[in-house]
Amino acid sequence: MRGTKGGMSEFKRWVLGVLGAVVRVLLWLVMAVVAVFLLAVALVLLLLGVFWALLRGKRPQAPVFVGRFQRFTTERVWPGAARSGGAARASHTEVVDVEVREVDDRTPGDSPPRQDHPPGLEDRRP
């Protein structure tokens, strides 16, 4: 009698393992179907947007991040690509370092502001 009870628990464990594997495979398939559906919806919306832009006589434009990525890759990742044939020329900008200094907007004849009142809270009543 003891051998059959041990065999039943092993059989239960095996059945539960098989059912768990089947459920995992089914969930992966459902996720794959949902992902393909979302990609199809995105593609249809993209095509509708392009078609709508063409109907209005406007040229479809790439999103801003696409242009930034293209500029980054031509300027930073592949610097020689901008000079090769067929590639668009990248715009070159200069970065200038400046020294920071505080600017006082008083004229030389003005008196210095009083320190007991914070700036911007002056009494301006007539």
C-alpha positions in Angstrom: 0.0 0.0 0.0 2.8 2.4 0.7 4.3 2.1 -2.7 1.0 3.2 -4.4 0.7 6.3 -2.3 4.2 7.4 -3.1 3.6 6.6 -6.8 0.4 8.7 -6.7 2.2 11.7 -5.2 4.9 11.5 -7.9 2.2 11.2 -10.6 0.4 14.3 -9.1 3.7 16.2 -9.1 4.3 15.2 -12.7 0.8 16.2 -13.8 1.1 19.5 -12.0 4.5 20.1 -13.7 3.0 19.3 -17.1 0.0 21.6 -16.5 2.3 24.4 -15.3 4.4 24.1 -18.4 1.2 24.1 -20.6 -0.1 27.2 -18.8 3.3 29.0 -19.3 3.4 28.2 -23.0 -0.2 29.4 -23.4 0.6 32.7 -21.6 3.6 33.2 -23.8 1.5 32.7 -26.9 -1.2 35.1 -25.6 1.6 37.7 -25.0 3.0 37.2 -28.4 -0.4 37.6 -30.0 -1.1 40.8 -28.1 2.4 42.2 -29.1 1.8 41.4 -32.7 -1.7 43.0 -32.5 -0.3 46.2 -30.9 2.4 46.4 -33.6 -0.2 46.0 -36.3 -2.3 48.8 -34.8 0.7 51.1 -34.6 1.6 50.3 -38.2 -2.0 51.1 -39.4 -2.0 54.3 -37.4 1.3 55.3 -38.9 0.1 54.6 -42.4 -3.1 56.6 -41.8 -1.1 59.5 -40.5 1.1 59.5 -43.6 -1.9 59.2 -45.9 -3.7 62.0 -44.1 -0.6 64.2 -44.4 -0.4 63.5 -48.1 -4.1 64.2 -48.6 -3.5 67.7 -47.1 -0.6 68.3 -49.3 2.0 68.3 -46.6 5.1 66.1 -46.6 5.2 63.6 -43.7 8.0 64.5 -41.3 10.1 62.2 -39.1 9.6 62.6 -35.4 12.0 64.8 -33.6 13.9 62.0 -31.9 14.7 60.4 -35.3 16.4 63.5 -36.5 18.3 63.9 -33.3 19.5 60.2 -33.5 20.6 60.7 -37.1 22.6 63.8 -36.2 24.1 62.1 -33.2 25.2 59.0 -35.2 26.7 61.0 -38.0 28.5 63.5 -35.7 29.6 61.3 -32.7 29.3 57.6 -33.4 30.5 57.6 -37.1 32.2 60.9 -37.6 33.5 60.0 -41.1 30.0 59.1 -42.3 29.1 62.7 -42.8 31.9 63.2 -45.3 31.2 60.0 -47.2 29.2 60.0 -50.4 25.4 59.9 -50.0 25.3 60.9 -46.3 23.7 64.2 -45.3 26.0 66.8 -44.0 25.7 67.3 -40.2 25.4 70.8 -38.9 28.4 71.7 -36.7 27.9 74.0 -33.8 30.5 75.5 -31.5 30.4 75.4 -27.8 31.9 78.4 -26.1 32.8 78.4 -22.4 32.3 81.7 -20.6 33.3 82.9 -17.2 30.4 83.5 -14.9 30.2 86.8 -13.1 27.5 88.6 -11.1 26.0 91.6 -12.8 24.7 94.5 -10.6 22.0 96.5 -12.3 22.5 99.6 -10.2 24.0 102.8 -11.7 27.1 104.3 -10.0 25.0 107.0 -8.2 22.5 104.6 -6.6 22.9 103.6 -3.0 23.4 99.9 -2.1 20.2 98.0 -1.2 19.4 97.7 2.5 20.3 94.3 3.9 17.5 94.2 6.5 14.8 93.7 3.8 15.0 90.9 1.3 15.2 92.1 -2.4 11.9 92.3 -4.2 9.9 93.2 -1.1 10.4 96.9 -1.1 7.5 99.2 -0.2 6.3 100.8 -3.5 3.3 102.7 -2.2 2.9 106.2 -3.6 
